[in-house]
Amino acid sequence: MGASIAYHLAAKGVKDVVLLERENALAMGSTGRSVGGIRHQFSSAVNIRLSLGSVAKYKRFNDEIGPADFHWVGYCFLLDNEGDVLAFQRNASLQQSLGVPVELITPAQAQEFVPQLNVDDILAATICFADGFGDPSAVALGYAGAARRLGADIRTNTAVIGVRVDGGRVKAVRTERDEIEAEWVIDAAGPWAAAVAAMAGVELPIVPLRRQVFITEPFDLMPPMCPMVIDFSPSFYFRREGPALLIGMADKSEPPGFQTQWDASFRDKVIEQAIHRVPVIESARIARGWGGLYDTTPDANPIIGPVPEVENFLVAAGFSGHGFMHSPMAGQLIAEMICGEAPAIDVGELSVLRFRAGQAPAEKNVI
Ligand SMILES: Cc1cc2nc3c(=O)[nH]c(=O)nc-3n(C[C@H](O)[C@H](O)[C@H](O)COP(=O)(O)OP(=O)(O)OC[C@H]3O[C@@H](n4cnc5c(N)ncnc54)[C@H](O)[C@@H]3O)c2cc1C
């Protein structure tokens, strides 16, 4: 998010953009641990629009920014109950009305794309071949490199330890080494965004939630163009990772926290669901796993834009598992807000104010 914002600001000719990263390299937080999925299949118009805008940018990324290993193989959601089928019918109509080439298909049609699927308990599915996946670290490093070439100053090993606010405006950001005066400050600290906001006296309802992912050893029993498959109600998913298979699942009982170790008992639950959905996975061997953090809000929608307490403090965080796919548009929107331009997408409903005004409608297609 920070690299995309820095790039989009620099591309608009904004001078003196400084990106501060406390790790010794970029993409060591959520981004480097992400699965890289990019999809249009959301339940709200604003998320679908963020995907449409971001995918358009990702389609040009290799030419404009650099290689980031995109695979436009599609996303296939599998639905095992009537409630989800009805919800996905509604979502698909909304997605289609906005120009997304998504289709509702039968379980047998899903098997045409992935013959190894067990669809005995599946009622319906969706497929969208405008979806796919890319390499999140390559995107972050690509944006950062492009920003640097345009004059942005990218500092690693530089933790923000304080934000000086005076008269309702941020004056400066403090690091361990110095104080940097700033006309605008953008909090793009992902799972740590609430801590950075607190330094400016701003409360953000963003909590870290662990998600775990596993990779098999090379396993050649899946189709070369296998879509990302999401088994929606158990929140299990898989896709190819080179010659291997990447599998993951959301642990719905995971409490908020910064722990990122993977856990053997949860791995076994993921394998159990994997073998149920794709029986040939029984012959695969897990090579490794990792945990990473979602930056999660109560309604699973991001917070994009200004905050009421501090005039020149903006937030781009709380993406709740969609931050990689939405980072191109989020970067553009923040740059437009700072440059006083009309945002390409109206993201007023993603203001932090929604939490202060009462419950906001939640995004339903969350994994
Ligand atoms: C297992 C997993 C799978 C995922 N799959 C997908 C997916 O398929 N598709 C998708 O779109 N999204 C996915 N996500 C979510 C996605 O990874 C995140 O939404 C996205 O990477 C957030 O980017 P970010 O830049 O906001 O956060 P981060 O990448 O975490 O960057 C925030 C940075 O801020 C730095 N920082 C924190 N505090 C400070 C400080 N005080 N001073 C300086 N620097 C600081 C951190 O070191 C970090 O590098 C997944 C996440 C996980 C964990």
The ligand as a Gaussian input file, in Angstrom:
#p B3LYP/6-31G(d) Opt

LIG

0 1
 C       -2.003000     -15.384000       4.318000
 C       -2.522000     -14.148000       3.637000
 C       -3.138000     -14.258000       2.402000
 C       -3.609000     -13.120000       1.756000
 N       -4.164000     -13.268000       0.529000
 C       -4.558000     -12.161000      -0.129000
 C       -5.050000     -12.275000      -1.455000
 O       -5.148000     -13.376000      -2.003000
 N       -5.398000     -11.141000      -2.110000
 C       -5.311000      -9.901000      -1.506000
 O       -5.673000      -8.912000      -2.127000
 N       -4.861000      -9.767000      -0.257000
 C       -4.475000     -10.861000       0.446000
 N       -4.010000     -10.740000       1.705000
 C       -4.054000      -9.424000       2.346000
 C       -2.924000      -8.568000       1.871000
 O       -1.715000      -9.256000       2.030000
 C       -2.906000      -7.277000       2.674000
 O       -4.201000      -6.676000       2.662000
 C       -1.920000      -6.291000       2.087000
 O       -0.672000      -6.906000       1.883000
 C       -1.783000      -5.107000       3.006000
 O       -0.739000      -4.299000       2.522000
 P       -0.226000      -3.130000       3.419000
 O        0.852000      -2.458000       2.673000
 O       -1.384000      -2.350000       3.907000
 O        0.367000      -3.887000       4.724000
 P        1.809000      -4.519000       4.937000
 O        2.275000      -5.266000       3.772000
 O        1.756000      -5.248000       6.251000
 O        2.715000      -3.248000       5.067000
 C        2.681000      -2.430000       6.213000
 C        4.118000      -2.089000       6.493000
 O        4.158000      -1.130000       7.551000
 C        5.339000      -1.377000       8.259000
 N        5.209000      -0.734000       9.558000
 C        4.374000      -1.057000      10.560000
 N        4.552000      -0.217000      11.592000
 C        5.511000       0.655000      11.229000
 C        6.125000       1.755000      11.872000
 N        5.805000       2.126000      13.107000
 N        7.079000       2.437000      11.197000
 C        7.440000       2.090000       9.938000
 N        6.893000       1.035000       9.293000
 C        5.934000       0.331000       9.927000
 C        5.414000      -2.880000       8.332000
 O        6.731000      -3.314000       8.614000
 C        4.926000      -3.287000       6.962000
 O        5.961000      -3.526000       6.047000
 C       -3.499000     -11.846000       2.376000
 C       -2.874000     -11.733000       3.615000
 C       -2.382000     -12.861000       4.236000
 C       -1.693000     -12.714000       5.571000

